[in-house]
Amino acid sequence: MVSSASIMGMTLTMIICFAVPITTMAVLKIRKHAQIFLFLVGISMHLFFVMLLEQLLLNLTVSAFPAMNAVGYSILSAITAGVFEILEFALISKVLRDTLDRGSRALMFGLGHATSNALLSSGLTSLTYYTIAMLVSTEGAETLTKGLSGEELEAMNQMIQTVTGDFLPFYLSGVEQLLLMAMYGCVAVLVWMAISSRLPIKWAGIAAVMLAAQRLLLDLGNTGAIPMEWLADLLAAAVTAAAIVVTRQIYQKIEGNTRHEERLSVRRLR
């Protein structure tokens, strides 16, 4: 049988991956007047830069070095994320420079990127596990394995073992997606400010380091290189919290200076 705690964890992760991004998008649209077009741009660019280019490089590297261990893969994954995803955000900020005139619009395309990532890496998986869990609970595991053989049977048994096993990973999956959404928001704003000359260009590099550090910790936990996955998530949460604090302080300071200069300009015109 599947525990209630596991089902609740799957449900929580699905809410985070599906409902949280849509709600946030609606808030940015209604309260900040950020275009939904930017959200769609973020989704499209994630599919191109991450699911195509980044994954292609990872697959080629793993094929070239089949003996690579979990730590090596985690480091490689973190570096490629820091490179490709920062390039993605920089390209969007450059091409849409005239449209991205405030932080909420940079957040909107960052949210699109985060939403695509959440759905493809965790949301759809959680939905699959939830469906299997419901079938196991109501009809029994034998219903799912009936008529299967070979690799299909092995894969189904593995999924059944997952949903009937430890409940903690289902909650951690949702936590990780929240952390990634927050980090992508910070990265989007920092890179936008750097590309638009509101900050020195070095801040794009700093954003890349923060993203790579977070990804490294999450990947080390997911691959078992850090034995306790919750510890890896806790460390990643600390990195994310630092990124939020830094981004918020910098953005508020720059926006405050901008408003002050605008008020001075109005007074001079008078």
Disulfide bonds with the S-S distance in Angstrom:
none
